[in-house]
């Protein structure tokens, strides 16, 4: 008997297509407002420690920011509720901020007492609860860890300012001080996460040229080696600081490329503007835009990782829940054209996007028609033969086919179930 082919470590990731990112921490309490004043610069609420009163004051003094430790009590938090929201939205994995730039850890770290169990009255291991809930409900589990910036531990890097006009100049730690942070906090905490929670992926965060001063080849090699030795199956993203020796590419925030890459890749995007909850961020993206982001990426062999910022009470905002439910409803009837799929070999049509199932790339083609017009005739160039059958994926209604010299034409039915994106399946 022939042995089954060995799957690539990234196989599950590529087939999952859709995941949830969650930004949650001390910054979720002020939610973009400090002492009645709205933070400035870019409204990224998770950055309030340094962006409050920008650029004059240069942020909130650490002792003042740390008063949030006494207020941290997310009584509405339920790991099962969070994970089920992701699962019902059609997401296959969840990534949570184990430690963001402020240095606050959401698990019982033995490396630093600046963590949810030792420093707050809440006293619960949020990561442990989420890891268990993901495994109970069949989702893969990933962790975000800010390895470069750390505003709590002596030697951790500060924001790489000046970066924009008006940015205050911040004095960075010395290389020796950063090495102390790297060896005494970063590497030991990553080791804890790997040992105690067995994550399926680690999402590291860096950007810009100034990271190179600290994220040297030697330091990154030590970090990658630590992960590979402790958990060989755990995926590593490119925003660790190098595209070499990692498992998948992470684009910039809310960056959607017009074509794919040779490696597995993903876009991390927001439901509104901020990543952490911002009480005055009303820039909620409509569901049809979020769906097109997903379809665009999947049709180009990329994943879409959509962020939710829970409130300080540990609750998903109602606007987020509505969009998650709408995404899940669409995927309930069209998900078979999304999951376990690959880009089609034909040129991307002007009217939409194409995918093929991994299990039958020659015999089945899925077409996503953007802004479909009832009764309209569309042309698909590329196939050498017309399909033997075609149907609207949601309803099963037959779609009429007309052969052409190169490709075929198909007529949309007069009754379409979705005037944003209609999925059609062609079979040969």
Residue pairs with C-beta under 8 A, 6 or more apart in sequence:
9 232
9 233
9 235
9 247
10 235
10 247
10 248
10 264
12 140
12 200
13 93
13 140
13 201
13 235
13 247
13 248
13 264
13 303
14 264
14 301
14 303
15 92
15 339
15 340
15 358
16 92
16 93
16 140
16 303
16 339
17 92
17 294
17 297
17 298
17 303
17 304
17 338
17 339
17 341
18 89
18 90
18 91
18 92
18 294
18 298
18 303
18 304
18 305
18 306
18 331
18 338
18 339
19 86
19 91
19 92
19 93
19 94
19 95
19 140
19 142
19 266
19 303
19 304
19 305
19 306
20 85
20 86
20 89
20 91
20 93
20 94
20 95
20 305
20 306
20 307
20 308
21 95
21 144
21 203
21 268
21 275
21 305
21 306
21 307
21 308
22 82
22 94
22 95
22 96
22 97
22 307
22 308
22 309
22 310
23 46
23 97
23 100
23 144
23 275
23 276
23 277
23 307
23 308
23 309
24 74
24 96
24 97
24 106
24 126
24 276
24 277
24 309
24 310
24 314
25 46
25 97
25 100
25 102
25 104
25 106
25 276
26 65
26 68
26 69
26 72
26 102
26 104
27 45
27 46
27 47
27 48
27 49
27 68
27 100
27 102
27 276
28 45
28 74
28 276
28 277
28 309
28 310
28 311
28 312
29 68
29 71
29 72
29 312
30 45
30 48
30 68
30 312
31 45
31 276
31 277
31 278
31 279
31 311
31 312
32 38
32 39
32 43
32 45
32 48
32 274
32 277
32 278
32 279
32 280
32 281
33 39
33 279
33 280
34 48
34 52
34 53
34 60
37 52
37 53
38 280
39 45
39 47
39 48
39 51
39 52
39 53
39 54
40 51
40 52
40 53
40 54
40 55
41 47
41 51
41 54
41 55
41 164
42 51
43 273
43 274
43 278
43 280
43 281
44 51
44 273
44 274
44 275
44 276
45 274
45 275
45 276
45 277
45 278
45 281
45 309
46 97
46 100
46 101
46 102
46 274
46 275
46 276
46 309
47 101
47 159
48 59
48 60
49 59
49 60
49 62
49 65
49 101
49 102
49 151
50 58
50 59
50 60
50 151
50 158
50 159
51 59
52 59
52 60
53 59
53 60
54 166
54 168
55 166
55 167
55 168
58 168
58 170
62 151
62 152
65 102
69 119
69 120
70 120
70 121
71 312
72 116
72 120
72 121
72 122
72 312
73 120
73 121
73 122
74 122
74 310
74 312
74 313
74 314
75 313
75 314
76 311
76 313
76 314
76 315
77 124
77 126
77 310
77 313
77 314
77 315
78 314
79 126
79 129
79 130
79 132
79 133
80 133
80 136
80 137
81 316
82 94
82 130
82 133
82 310
82 316
83 94
83 130
83 133
83 134
83 136
83 137
83 139
84 137
85 308
85 316
85 321
85 324
86 94
86 139
86 324
87 137
87 138
87 139
88 324
88 325
88 328
89 324
89 325
89 327
89 328
89 331
90 327
90 328
90 330
90 331
90 332
90 335
90 338
91 139
91 306
92 139
92 140
92 339
93 134
93 139
93 140
93 141
93 142
93 200
93 201
94 130
94 134
94 139
94 140
94 141
94 142
95 142
95 143
95 144
95 201
95 203
95 305
96 106
96 126
96 127
96 130
96 141
96 142
96 143
96 144
97 106
97 143
97 144
98 105
98 106
98 107
98 127
98 143
98 144
98 145
98 189
98 193
99 105
99 106
99 144
99 145
99 146
99 150
99 189
100 144
100 146
100 276
101 146
101 149
101 150
101 151
101 159
102 151
102 152
103 112
103 114
103 146
103 150
103 151
103 152
103 153
103 156
104 114
104 115
104 116
104 119
104 152
105 112
105 114
105 115
105 116
105 189
106 115
106 116
106 126
106 127
107 115
107 116
107 117
107 125
107 126
107 127
107 128
107 192
107 193
107 196
107 197
108 115
108 116
108 117
108 118
108 125
108 128
109 115
109 118
109 189
109 192
110 192
111 184
111 185
111 188
111 189
111 192
112 152
112 153
112 185
112 189
113 119
114 152
114 153
116 122
116 123
116 124
116 125
116 126
117 123
117 124
117 125
127 143
127 193
127 197
128 196
128 197
130 141
131 141
131 197
131 198
131 199
134 140
134 141
135 141
140 200
140 201
141 197
141 199
141 200
142 199
142 200
142 201
142 202
142 203
142 235
143 193
143 197
143 199
143 201
143 202
143 203
144 202
144 203
144 204
144 205
145 189
145 190
145 193
145 202
145 203
145 204
145 205
146 204
146 205
147 186
147 190
147 204
147 205
147 206
147 215
147 223
147 240
148 157
148 204
148 205
148 206
148 211
148 214
148 215
148 241
149 156
149 157
149 158
149 159
149 205
150 156
150 157
150 181
150 185
150 186
151 158
153 181
153 184
153 185
154 173
154 177
154 180
154 181
155 173
155 177
155 178
155 179
155 180
155 181
155 182
156 173
156 178
156 181
156 185
157 172
157 173
157 178
157 211
157 214
158 170
158 171
158 172
158 173
159 167
159 170
160 172
160 208
160 210
160 211
161 167
161 168
161 169
161 170
162 168
162 169
163 208
163 210
172 213
172 214
173 181
175 213
175 214
178 214
179 219
182 219
186 223
187 222
187 223
187 226
190 202
190 223
190 226
190 227
191 226
191 230
193 199
193 202
194 202
194 226
194 227
194 230
194 231
194 234
195 230
198 231
198 234
199 231
199 234
200 233
200 234
200 235
201 234
201 235
201 236
201 237
201 247
202 227
202 234
202 235
202 236
202 237
203 237
203 239
203 250
204 223
204 236
204 237
204 239
204 240
204 241
205 239
206 215
206 239
206 240
206 241
207 239
207 252
211 241
212 241
215 240
215 241
215 242
217 242
220 240
220 241
220 242
221 245
223 240
224 236
224 240
224 245
224 246
227 234
227 236
235 247
235 248
236 245
236 246
236 247
237 246
237 247
237 248
237 249
237 250
237 266
238 246
238 248
238 249
238 250
239 250
240 246
243 249
243 263
247 264
248 263
248 264
248 265
248 266
248 303
249 261
249 263
249 264
249 265
249 266
250 265
250 266
250 267
250 268
251 257
251 265
251 266
251 267
251 268
253 268
253 269
253 270
253 275
254 267
254 268
254 269
254 270
255 267
256 267
256 269
256 293
256 296
256 297
257 265
257 267
257 300
257 302
259 300
260 300
260 301
260 302
260 343
261 301
261 302
264 301
264 302
264 303
265 301
265 302
265 303
266 297
266 302
266 303
266 304
266 305
267 293
267 297
267 302
267 303
267 304
267 305
268 305
268 307
269 290
269 293
269 304
269 305
269 306
269 307
270 285
270 306
270 307
271 284
271 285
271 290
271 306
271 307
271 308
271 309
271 319
271 320
271 323
272 278
272 281
272 282
272 283
272 284
272 285
272 319
273 281
273 283
274 281
274 309
275 307
275 309
276 309
277 309
277 310
277 311
277 312
277 317
278 309
284 319
284 323
285 323
287 323
287 326
287 327
287 330
288 420
288 421
290 306
290 323
290 327
291 327
291 330
291 420
291 421
292 370
292 420
292 421
293 304
294 304
294 327
294 338
295 338
295 353
295 368
295 421
296 353
297 303
297 304
298 304
298 338
298 341
298 353
298 355
299 343
299 344
299 348
299 353
299 354
299 355
299 368
300 343
301 342
301 343
306 327
308 316
308 317
308 320
308 324
309 317
309 320
310 316
310 317
311 317
316 324
330 418
330 421
331 338
333 393
333 394
333 417
334 393
334 394
334 421
334 423
336 357
336 366
336 393
337 355
337 357
337 366
337 368
337 393
337 423
337 425
338 355
340 357
340 358
340 359
341 355
341 356
341 357
341 358
341 366
342 355
342 356
342 357
342 358
342 361
343 354
343 355
343 356
344 354
344 355
344 356
344 365
344 382
345 356
345 382
346 354
346 380
346 381
346 382
346 383
347 381
347 382
348 354
349 367
349 378
349 379
349 380
349 381
351 369
351 370
351 378
352 367
352 368
352 369
352 370
352 421
353 367
353 368
353 370
354 365
354 366
354 367
354 368
355 365
355 366
355 368
356 362
356 364
356 365
356 366
357 364
357 366
362 428
363 427
363 428
364 425
364 426
364 427
364 428
365 383
365 387
365 425
365 426
366 393
366 423
366 424
366 425
366 426
367 380
367 423
367 424
367 425
367 426
368 421
368 422
368 423
369 378
369 412
369 421
369 422
369 423
369 424
370 420
370 421
371 419
371 420
372 412
372 416
372 418
372 419
372 421
372 422
373 412
374 412
374 413
374 414
374 415
374 416
375 411
375 412
375 413
375 414
376 411
376 412
377 402
377 409
377 410
377 411
377 412
378 409
378 410
378 411
378 412
379 404
379 407
379 408
379 409
380 407
380 408
380 409
380 410
381 406
381 407
382 406
382 407
383 407
383 408
385 428
386 401
386 402
386 403
386 404
386 408
387 401
387 408
387 426
387 427
387 428
388 427
388 428
389 398
389 426
389 427
390 398
390 399
390 400
390 401
390 410
390 424
390 425
390 426
390 427
391 397
391 398
391 399
391 424
391 425
392 399
392 413
392 416
392 417
392 422
392 423
392 424
393 423
393 424
393 425
394 417
394 418
394 422
394 423
395 417
397 413
397 415
398 413
399 410
399 411
399 412
399 413
399 424
400 410
400 411
401 408
401 409
401 410
401 426
402 408
402 409
402 410
402 411
410 424
410 426
412 422
416 422
